[in-house]
């Protein structure tokens, strides 16, 4: 039912909660009772800055200030995260408005290829969270309940590796897109400002072509 099932999920990190546009979106969604789920993946690090330097209380406590129901969930618990999202989407689809979910998790790797997390956090901290890996926890749960055995687990792992390899190969084969495509699909329908920006960008790029040259 398109009239009922339309809902939007906005995914963002803990660092984004300190940005103005995130807070503006929360205001807009609240006053318009928009069918939106704000899913904040709090991995505790905005590059090298810990969440404790961004907020003095759990990030989920910001939601009520905007009049938005909020919940903090164990982001490393797949089942708990699913349940929180299921409830939030049901609220959105039935006219209950937006929900703010804070999934408390941990960023195991570096923020970027130029980032060295050993400069600002300890190996003991990383090991603590490695023992709480969400995939391992779900696998252990399914095996304990008899819904997954070792053979099935190995088969799923092999399928995942095969899929990842295929996606990497096909993505590299795509090549670089034309720069002007960044103006596409910005809005559901044509927007005058975006169209004007695209024309300006195309003319700007063409100005570097030799006289009479073609793209």
N, C-alpha and C positions, 0 to 999 in steps of 0.2 A: 504494500500500500504506500505509494510515493507520498501521499499527504501525511502519513503518520511516521513512516520510517526514515524520513530525511533528518539527518543529524550530522554534525561536524565535530571532528576531533582535532584539536590543535596540540601538537607535541612540541615541547621545548625543554631546555635544561634549566638548572638552578640559576646559572648566570643570567639568563634572559629575564628572570623575575625582577632584576634590578634595572631593567630597561624601561623607559617611559612607554614605548608602544605596547608592551605587554600589559601594563596597568591600564592604559587607555582601552585596550581590548576587553579587559575585565569589566570596566565601567560600561562600555557599550553593550556587552552581552547581558549584564545585569539589568540595565534599565529597559532593554528591549526584550527581556525574557527569551533570549536566543537559545536555540537548541544546540548548545556547544558544550563539549567536554574539554576542559583545559587539563592536559596530562603533562605534569611537570616531572621529568626524570631527574631527580636530585641525586647526582652521582658524587656529591660532596666536594667537587673541585671545578671551579671555573678557571681553566688552565692551571695556574699555580696558586690561585686564591681559594681558600677553603670557604665553605658555606658559612662558617662561623664569623667570617669577616663581612658577610653580606646581610645577615639577619640574626637577630638575637633570639628568635623563636622559630619553631618549625614553619616552613614555608606555607604549609596548608592553612596556618592560622591567618594568612592574609585574606583568604577567600571571604570569610564572614564580614570583613570590613567593607566589602563590596556588595554584601547581601547575597553571596553565592555559597550554597552548601559545599562543604569541603571535607576531605578525608585524607589521612596519611596512611599509606599501605606499605607493607614490606615489598619493595620492588624486586627482591630476589625470590619471592614466592609467586610462582606463575599462577597458581590457583587463586590466591588472594587478589592478585592484580586483575585477573579475569573477572572475579566476582565484583570488584569495585567498578570496573569499566562497564560490566553488564548492568549494574544498578544505575550508573550515571547515564548510560544511553537510554535506558527505560524512562528515566526522568525527563530527558530531553525530548524523546519521541511522544511523550504523553502531555506535553505542555508545561512541564515543571521547570523549564529553563536550564541555565548552565550549572555545571558542577566543576569544582577544582579538585583534581587528584594529585597528591604528591607521592610519587613512588620513590621511596628511600632506598638507594642502591649504592653502587661504588664503581668508579671508573678504574678498571684493572690496568689498562694500557696507558700510553702517553696520549696527550691531547692532540698533538700533531707530530709529524716526523721530526720536527725541530725541537720538540719538548723532551726534557729529561726529568721524569718524575722522581728519580732518586735524589734530586737536589732539594726537594721540599717535603718528602714523606719517607717513612721508614719501611724496610723490608718486612718488619713484623706486622705493620699495619696492612700491607698488601697480602701477606699470608693469612691474616685473620679473615679477610674478605674472600680470599681464594677458597677457603674451606666452606664458604657459603654460596658457591657458584649456583645460580638458579637452574641450569640444565642438569647438573649433578643431583641437586635436591629433587627435581621433578622425576628424574630417572629412578632415584632411590625410592621415592614414594610409589611410583607405578610398579616397581618390582616387589615392594613390600605388600602391595594389594593384589598381586598376581596378575596385573594387567600388562606386564612387560617382562619378557625373559631376555637372557643374554644374547640369544640368536637374533631376536627382533631388534635389540639395541644395536648390535653390530651392523645389521642390515640398514637401519635408519642412518647410522653414522656414515656408511659407505655411500648411500644415496645423497646425503648432504654434501659430502666431499665432491661427488660427481657433479652435482648441481652447481656448487660454488665454482668449480673449474670451468664448467660450460659458460656460466655467466661472465666470468673474467675474460674468457676467450672471445665471446661474442661482443662484449663491451669494448674491448680493445679494437676489434675489427670495425666498429662503427665509425671510427675516425672523429675528428673534431667537427662540431656543428658550425654552421654559419653564425657569426656573431649576431646578426639581425634576428635570429630565431628567439632571442631572449625576450622579444616583445610579444611573442605569441602566447596565447592561453593565459594572459594576465587576468582577464575578466571573462565571464561566460559569453558576453556579447561584445561587439566592437566598442571601443572607448575612444572618444575624440582626442583626448590628451595623449594616450598611448600611440594612436595612429600618427599624431603630429611628431611625437618623439621618434618614431620609427622612420618617418620621412627625413627628419633632420639627420638621423644617424646614417641613413643610406647615402644622403648627399655628402655628408662629411667623409665617409669612406671613399666615395667616388672622386672626391677632390684630390686623392692621392694617385689616381690612375693617370697614365700619360694621356695627352690630348688625343681624343678619338678612340681611346682604349676601351675595352669591354671587360666586364667582370669574368 
